[in-house]
């Protein structure tokens, strides 16, 4: 009986390892395709440098809560855009929010920029970020809108490159990949590693398998005001946790394309302690579980190290299992370098590559934990999550 069980585990682990190898190869293939697209886009910009670019006036909406690492420099990068007409609207819910000081300093440094601070004490739903956005929208002057997170830092040509796809009326949203800049703690380094070597590869694979993406990433959500109104405005998903996913899904539901820009931005990560890292990962995992249940369950076929180690133990160190582990580690590292270093241009990937096995095993723990509960913590507040919607838990 024990022999039969061990044999069954070996077979399952073998097929699990094989499926992960196929997934890693798919990651490499989609990354190569993205790099070709980026090269083509750069060549097109060079050839078309004398033509008139599509440069619509843009309102950047930045909802805030609390202070992120290097928040002022991230804000400042949005004021250095090589772009003819745009404004930045910052929104807070609490009139005493510490981020306000950074916005006021920005207004002093850039008096010629249209920089507005809006305090919106009304809470329209469980997602305070979306509640702020719904109230900020009334102050926006322009018909093209960009929402991005408070910790995002961008290059001076960011607006030019993000808005360019809208010259095609079939494009309803533009979003982009991002790389994490970690703090000094292990939790922060694991978070950055996960973004560059796990999350972003999965986005590229999803785009390939689904014939395009039907969701947005909080790093950048660019869209037309008219399309936002067609889906019911921000208020239509003010109770959802994964607001970026909902916005992209609903705009795609209009029959429009969600374009993945060749732009890559930076996010500056807090110095998470391990408990904070786990809580953040769990919130993200449960949000994805509710938004994309089928795809989330399918992540079990991407845990290469887990299956390879299980095969090694079940086979008692058989030569084939050792070979499977070696191949798995090689492909996992290749994905990390090609996507992290090549696609995202993340210079930290090599430095922290030795943490990949730990990060991957912790991802398994988070995945298992995410299946057994419905509570999440977000910026110090606690919520119950059901079918993607939040209900605040009283302190």
C-alpha positions in Angstrom: 0.0 0.0 0.0 2.8 2.4 1.0 4.6 1.6 -2.2 1.5 2.2 -4.3 0.9 5.6 -2.6 4.6 6.6 -3.2 4.2 5.5 -6.8 1.1 7.6 -7.3 2.8 10.6 -5.7 5.7 10.2 -8.1 3.4 10.1 -11.1 1.5 13.2 -10.0 4.7 15.0 -9.2 6.2 14.1 -12.6 3.2 15.5 -14.4 3.2 18.5 -12.2 6.8 19.2 -12.9 6.2 18.7 -16.7 3.3 21.1 -16.7 5.5 23.7 -14.9 8.3 23.2 -17.4 5.8 23.9 -20.2 4.6 27.0 -18.4 8.1 28.3 -18.0 8.8 27.7 -21.7 5.6 29.6 -22.5 6.8 32.5 -20.2 10.0 32.6 -22.2 8.2 32.6 -25.6 5.8 35.4 -24.6 8.7 37.4 -23.2 10.5 37.1 -26.5 7.4 38.3 -28.2 7.1 41.3 -25.9 10.7 42.2 -26.6 10.1 42.1 -30.3 7.0 44.3 -29.9 9.1 46.8 -27.9 11.8 46.9 -30.5 9.2 47.4 -33.3 7.6 50.2 -31.3 10.9 52.0 -30.9 11.7 51.7 -34.6 8.3 53.0 -35.5 8.8 56.0 -33.2 12.1 56.7 -34.8 10.8 56.4 -38.4 7.7 58.5 -37.5 9.6 61.2 -35.6 8.6 63.8 -38.2 4.9 62.9 -38.2 2.3 64.5 -36.0 1.9 62.3 -32.8 -1.4 61.7 -31.1 -1.2 63.8 -27.9 -4.6 64.3 -26.3 -4.9 66.4 -23.2 -4.8 64.2 -20.1 -6.0 64.3 -16.5 -3.8 62.2 -14.2 -5.8 61.0 -11.1 -3.8 59.9 -8.1 -5.7 58.7 -5.1 -3.6 58.8 -1.9 -3.6 57.3 1.6 -0.5 57.6 3.7 3.1 58.0 2.7 5.0 55.6 0.5 8.8 55.3 0.2 10.2 58.1 -1.9 6.7 59.4 -2.5 7.9 62.9 -3.4 10.3 61.8 -6.1 7.5 59.6 -7.5 5.1 62.5 -7.6 7.8 64.8 -9.1 8.4 62.4 -12.0 4.9 63.1 -13.2 5.6 66.9 -13.3 8.6 66.4 -15.6 6.7 65.0 -18.5 7.6 66.0 -22.1 3.9 66.6 -22.9 2.0 69.6 -24.1 -1.2 69.6 -22.0 -2.0 67.6 -18.8 -3.0 68.1 -15.2 -2.5 66.1 -12.0 -5.3 65.7 -9.4 -4.4 64.2 -6.1 -7.2 63.0 -3.9 -7.4 62.1 -0.2 -10.2 61.0 2.1 -8.6 62.3 5.4 -7.9 66.0 5.6 -5.0 65.1 7.9 -3.4 62.5 5.6 0.4 62.8 5.7 0.6 62.6 1.9 -0.9 66.1 1.7 2.4 67.8 2.7 4.2 66.2 -0.3 1.4 67.4 -2.6 1.8 71.0 -1.3 5.5 70.8 -1.7 5.0 69.7 -5.3 2.7 72.7 -5.9 5.4 75.0 -4.6 8.1 73.5 -6.7 6.0 73.4 -9.9 3.7 76.5 -9.7 3.2 76.4 -13.5 1.8 72.9 -13.5 -1.9 72.2 -13.0 -1.7 70.4 -9.7 -4.8 70.1 -7.6 -5.4 68.6 -4.2 -8.9 67.4 -3.5 -10.1 66.3 0.0 -13.1 64.0 -0.3 -14.4 63.1 3.2 -17.5 61.3 1.8 -17.1 57.5 1.7 -19.1 56.2 -1.2 -18.2 52.5 -0.8 -15.9 50.0 0.9 -13.0 50.8 -1.5 -12.0 54.2 -0.4 -9.5 54.6 -3.3 -12.4 54.2 -5.8 -14.6 56.4 -3.7 -11.9 59.2 -4.0 -11.6 58.6 -7.7 -15.4 59.0 -8.2 -15.2 62.4 -6.5 -12.0 63.4 -8.2 -13.5 62.8 -11.6 -15.8 65.8 -11.3 -12.7 68.0 -11.1 -11.0 66.5 -14.2 -10.9 68.8 -17.2 -10.0 66.4 -19.9 -11.5 63.4 -21.7 -8.5 61.2 -21.5 -7.8 59.9 -17.9 -4.8 58.1 -16.3 -5.0 56.5 -12.9 -1.9 55.1 -11.3 -0.8 54.2 -7.8 0.9 56.7 -5.5 4.2 54.9 -5.4 4.7 54.8 -9.2 7.7 56.6 -10.8 7.8 57.3 -14.5 10.1 58.5 -17.2 9.7 61.9 -19.0 8.2 60.3 -22.1 5.7 58.3 -20.1 2.6 60.2 -21.2 3.6 60.3 -24.9 4.0 56.5 -25.0 1.0 55.7 -22.9 -1.4 57.8 -24.9 -0.1 56.8 -28.4 -2.2 53.6 -28.7 -5.4 55.7 -28.4 -4.9 56.9 -31.9 -6.6 53.6 -32.7 -10.3 54.0 -31.7 -10.5 50.2 -31.0 -8.2 50.7 -28.0 -10.2 51.3 -24.8 -7.5 51.0 -22.2 -3.7 51.1 -21.9 -1.9 49.5 -19.0 1.7 48.6 -18.4 4.1 46.3 -16.5 6.2 47.4 -13.6 9.2 46.5 -11.6 9.6 46.8 -7.8 12.4 48.7 -6.1 12.8 47.0 -2.7 13.6 48.3 0.7 16.2 46.9 3.0 14.1 44.1 4.5 13.7 40.4 3.4 10.0 40.9 2.9 10.5 43.8 0.6 13.1 41.9 -1.4 10.8 38.9 -1.8 7.9 41.2 -2.9 10.1 42.8 -5.6 11.3 39.4 -6.7 7.8 38.1 -7.0 6.7 41.1 -9.2 9.6 40.6 -11.7 9.9 36.9 -11.8 6.4 35.6 -11.2 3.6 38.2 -11.5 4.8 39.9 -14.7 5.5 36.6 -16.5 2.0 35.4 -15.7 0.6 38.6 -17.2 2.4 38.0 -20.5 1.2 34.3 -20.5 -2.4 35.4 -19.8 -2.2 37.8 -22.7 -1.0 35.1 -25.1 -3.4 32.4 -24.0 -6.5 34.7 -23.9 -5.7 36.5 -27.1 -5.1 39.8 -25.2 -5.6 41.0 -21.7 -9.0 41.8 -20.2 -7.8 43.5 -17.0 -5.8 46.5 -16.0 -2.8 46.9 -13.7 -2.7 49.5 -11.0 0.7 50.7 -12.3 -1.2 52.5 -15.1 -4.8 52.6 -16.1 -5.4 54.9 -19.1 -8.8 55.3 -20.7 -11.4 57.7 -22.1 -13.9 59.4 -19.9 -16.7 58.4 -22.4 -15.9 54.7 -21.9 -15.8 55.0 -18.1 -19.3 56.6 -18.3 -20.5 53.7 -20.5 -19.6 51.1 -17.7 -21.3 53.2 -15.0 -18.4 55.3 -13.8 -16.1 54.6 -10.8 -19.1 54.2 -8.6 -20.1 51.0 -10.3 -17.2 49.1 -8.7 -16.7 51.2 -5.6 -17.1 48.0 -3.4 -14.7 45.8 -5.3 -11.2 45.0 -4.0 -9.5 44.5 -7.4 -10.6 47.8 -8.9 -7.9 47.8 -11.6 -9.1 44.4 -12.7 -12.7 45.4 -12.7 -12.1 48.6 -14.7 -10.1 46.7 -17.4 -12.6 43.8 -17.5 -15.6 46.2 -17.9 -13.9 48.3 -20.6 -13.0 45.1 -22.5 -16.6 44.1 -22.1 -17.5 47.1 -24.4 -15.7 45.3 -27.2 -12.6 47.5 -26.9 -9.0 46.3 -26.7 -6.9 46.6 -23.5 -3.4 47.3 -24.8 -0.3 46.4 -22.9 2.1 49.2 -23.4 5.8 48.7 -23.9 6.4 51.2 -21.1 7.6 49.7 -17.8 7.3 51.9 -14.7 8.8 51.5 -11.2 7.0 51.0 -7.8 8.9 51.8 -4.6 8.1 49.1 -2.0 7.9 49.6 1.7 10.4 47.8 4.0 7.9 45.0 4.7 8.5 42.8 7.7 7.7 39.2 6.9 4.3 39.4 8.6 3.4 42.5 6.5 4.7 40.8 3.3 2.5 37.8 4.0 -0.5 40.0 4.7 0.0 41.9 1.5 0.5 38.7 -0.6 -2.6 37.2 1.0 -4.7 40.2 0.1 -3.5 40.2 -3.4 -4.0 36.4 -3.7 -7.6 36.5 -2.4 -8.4 39.4 -4.7 -7.2 37.4 -7.7 -8.9 34.2 -6.4 -12.3 36.1 -6.4 -11.7 37.9 -9.7 -10.2 35.0 -11.8 -11.1 31.8 -9.9 -10.3 29.4 -12.7 -7.0 30.9 -13.5 -6.1 31.2 -9.8 -6.7 27.5 -9.2 -4.6 26.8 -12.3 -1.6 28.4 -10.5 -1.0 25.0 -8.9 0.5 24.0 -12.3 3.0 26.8 -12.1 4.7 25.8 -8.8 7.6 24.1 -10.4 9.9 23.8 -7.4 7.2 22.3 -5.2 6.5 19.5 -7.8 10.2 18.8 -8.4 11.0 18.5 -4.7 7.9 16.3 -4.2 9.1 14.0 -7.0 12.6 13.9 -5.5 11.3 12.9 -2.0 8.7 10.4 -3.3 11.3 8.7 -5.6 13.9 8.7 -2.8 16.4 10.7 -4.9 16.0 8.8 -8.2 18.2 10.0 -11.0 15.2 11.1 -13.1 13.9 13.2 -10.2 17.3 14.9 -9.8 17.3 15.7 -13.5 13.7 17.1 -13.3 14.7 19.3 -10.4 17.8 20.6 -12.3 15.7 21.3 -15.4 13.1 23.1 -13.3 15.6 25.3 -11.5 17.3 26.1 -14.9 14.0 27.1 -16.5 12.9 29.1 -13.5 16.1 31.1 -13.5 15.9 31.6 -17.2 12.3 33.1 -16.8 13.6 35.3 -14.0 16.4 36.7 -16.1 14.6 37.0 -19.4 11.5 38.7 -17.9 13.0 40.4 -14.9 16.2 41.6 -16.5 15.2 41.7 -20.2 11.6 42.8 -20.3 11.4 44.8 -17.0 15.0 45.9 -17.0 15.1 45.2 -13.3 18.8 45.4 -12.2 18.0 43.8 -8.8 17.0 40.4 -10.2 20.5 39.0 -10.3 21.3 40.3 -6.9 18.3 38.6 -5.3 18.1 35.5 -7.5 19.3 33.2 -4.7 16.0 34.0 -2.9 13.8 32.6 -5.7 13.4 29.1 -4.1 12.3 30.7 -0.8 10.0 33.0 -2.6 8.4 30.2 -4.7 7.8 28.0 -1.6 6.3 30.9 0.2 4.0 31.5 -2.8 2.7 28.0 -2.3 1.9 28.7 1.4 0.1 31.9 0.4 -1.9 30.1 -2.3 -3.0 27.5 0.1 -3.8 30.0 2.8 -5.8 32.1 0.3 -8.2 29.3 -0.4 -9.3 29.0 3.2 -10.5 32.5 4.2 -12.3 35.7 3.2 -10.6 38.4 5.2 -8.0 40.9 3.9 -6.1 43.8 5.4 -5.6 46.9 3.2 -3.6 49.9 4.5 -4.4 49.1 8.1 -8.2 48.5 7.5 -9.8 45.0 7.7 -12.4 43.7 5.3 -14.5 40.7 4.5 -14.1 39.7 0.9 -17.0 37.9 -0.9 -17.3 37.5 -4.7 -14.7 40.3 -5.2 -16.6 42.8 -3.0 -15.4 44.3 0.3 -17.3 44.7 3.5 -15.5 46.7 6.2 -15.0 44.9 9.5 -15.5 47.2 12.5 -12.4 47.7 14.6 
